[in-house]
Amino acid sequence: MKNFLRFRIESGSRRERKAIGLCLVWCGFLLFLDQWSKIVIENTFQLHHGKVVIPGFFDITYALNKGAAWSILEGYGWLLLTVAGAVLAAALLFLRHLADGYPERYFAIFTVISGIIGNSIDRIWRGAVVDFISLHYHEVYHYPIFNIADCAICIGIGVFMLSSLLRPDPEKKK
């Protein structure tokens, strides 16, 4: 485990190019999965109708969200697209600095990028984000409905944060 925590990719190396290439394929796969699932939901379900998958816990329910998480900033799609574009540009511009040579950070950043692009496509082409994953505890608690792009953003941020906590800071070692 200690050797893994010390493993880094040199900037500009063949290994870095390979890692970025694999991350681009991963990003493309997640983006495809996100858009494909949304098309299936749109063509299979009526808006606000769904199907129980695990009773009392998990449903597939078609919903449209014109805002961000929990429908905040509803009606400000242009602002959300601007923020998404700025985050996307910053992630790509500072990719090497953010990843700091750690492979899982490249993975995390490109996972977040796939989610940003997936939800931005919805805002541009559909006018709202298609959500369909509904988690709840019977009728007591309902988590806001979300989609695969939202999962990608959360997982990517989680992996990045975990890496930041577990990995040594190379600047401190110098």
C-alpha positions in Angstrom: 0.0 0.0 0.0 2.8 2.4 0.8 4.4 1.9 -2.7 1.0 2.6 -4.3 0.7 5.8 -2.4 4.0 7.0 -3.6 3.4 6.1 -7.3 3.2 9.1 -9.6 3.2 9.8 -13.3 5.8 12.1 -14.7 4.4 15.2 -16.5 4.7 14.9 -20.3 5.7 11.2 -20.1 4.4 8.4 -22.3 2.7 7.0 -19.2 0.9 10.3 -18.6 -0.3 10.3 -22.2 -1.5 6.7 -21.9 -3.3 7.5 -18.6 -5.0 10.6 -20.2 -6.0 8.4 -23.2 -7.6 5.8 -20.9 -9.3 8.5 -19.0 -10.7 10.0 -22.2 -12.1 6.6 -23.1 -13.6 6.3 -19.6 -15.1 9.8 -20.0 -16.6 8.9 -23.3 -18.0 5.7 -21.9 -19.7 7.5 -19.0 -21.0 10.2 -21.3 -22.5 7.5 -23.7 -24.0 5.6 -20.7 -25.5 8.9 -19.4 -27.0 10.0 -22.7 -28.2 6.5 -23.6 -29.9 6.0 -20.3 -31.7 9.4 -20.6 -32.9 8.5 -24.1 -34.3 5.2 -22.9 -36.0 6.9 -19.9 -37.6 9.6 -22.2 -38.8 6.9 -24.6 -40.1 4.5 -22.0 -41.6 6.5 -19.2 -44.1 9.4 -19.0 -43.0 12.5 -17.1 -43.3 12.0 -13.3 -44.2 8.4 -13.7 -41.9 5.5 -12.8 -41.4 1.9 -11.9 -40.5 0.3 -8.6 -37.2 -1.5 -8.7 -36.6 -2.2 -5.0 -39.8 -1.6 -3.0 -39.4 1.1 -0.3 -35.9 2.1 -1.5 -35.3 2.5 -5.3 -37.5 3.6 -8.2 -36.9 4.7 -11.7 -38.9 7.9 -12.2 -38.7 10.3 -15.1 -38.3 13.9 -14.1 -37.0 17.1 -15.6 -34.8 19.5 -13.7 -34.4 23.0 -15.0 -32.0 23.9 -12.1 -29.0 22.4 -10.4 -29.1 20.0 -7.5 -32.4 20.1 -5.6 -33.7 22.4 -8.4 -31.7 25.4 -7.0 -31.3 28.2 -9.6 -34.3 26.9 -11.5 -34.8 29.0 -14.6 -31.1 30.1 -14.7 -29.9 27.5 -17.2 -27.6 30.0 -18.9 -25.9 30.7 -15.6 -25.5 26.9 -14.9 -24.1 26.4 -18.4 -21.6 29.3 -17.8 -20.5 27.8 -14.5 -20.2 24.4 -16.1 -18.1 25.8 -19.0 -15.8 27.6 -16.6 -15.3 24.5 -14.4 -14.7 22.4 -17.5 -12.2 24.9 -18.9 -10.4 25.2 -15.5 -10.2 21.4 -15.1 -8.6 21.0 -18.5 -6.4 24.1 -18.2 -5.1 23.0 -14.8 -5.3 19.2 -15.3 -1.6 18.5 -14.6 -1.5 20.7 -11.6 -4.8 19.2 -10.2 -3.7 15.6 -10.9 -0.2 16.2 -9.5 0.9 13.1 -11.3 -1.4 10.7 -9.4 -3.4 8.4 -11.7 -6.6 8.3 -9.7 -6.8 12.1 -9.9 -6.8 12.0 -13.7 -9.5 9.4 -13.4 -11.4 11.6 -10.9 -11.1 14.7 -13.0 -12.3 13.0 -16.2 -15.1 11.4 -14.3 -16.3 14.8 -13.2 -15.8 16.2 -16.7 -18.1 13.5 -18.1 -20.8 14.5 -15.7 -20.5 18.1 -16.5 -20.7 17.5 -20.2 -23.7 15.1 -19.8 -25.8 17.5 -17.9 -24.7 20.4 -20.1 -25.9 18.5 -23.2 -29.3 18.1 -21.5 -29.5 21.8 -20.7 -28.6 22.8 -24.3 -30.7 20.1 -26.3 -33.5 19.3 -23.9 -33.9 22.6 -22.0 -33.7 20.7 -18.7 -31.7 17.8 -17.2 -33.3 14.4 -17.3 -33.2 12.7 -13.9 -34.5 9.2 -13.2 -32.8 7.6 -10.2 -35.1 7.9 -7.2 -33.8 6.7 -3.8 -36.1 6.9 -0.8 -36.9 5.2 2.5 -40.6 4.1 2.1 -42.6 7.3 2.3 -40.5 8.8 5.1 -37.5 10.2 3.2 -37.0 11.0 -0.5 -33.6 11.9 -1.8 -33.8 14.2 -4.9 -34.0 12.3 -8.2 -30.7 12.3 -10.0 -29.0 10.7 -13.0 -25.7 9.0 -14.1 -24.0 12.3 -14.8 -24.7 13.4 -11.2 -23.3 10.2 -10.0 -20.1 10.7 -12.1 -19.7 14.2 -10.6 -20.1 13.0 -7.0 -17.9 9.9 -7.5 -15.2 11.9 -9.2 -15.1 14.6 -6.5 -15.1 11.8 -3.8 -12.2 10.0 -5.4 -10.3 13.3 -5.8 -10.9 14.2 -2.1 -9.9 10.8 -0.9 -6.7 11.0 -3.0 -6.0 14.4 -1.6 -6.3 13.1 2.0 -4.3 9.9 1.5 -1.5 11.0 -0.9 1.6 12.8 0.4 2.0 16.4 -0.7 5.0 16.5 -3.1 5.6 20.2 -2.3 6.2 19.4 1.4 8.7 16.7 0.5 10.8 19.2 -1.5 
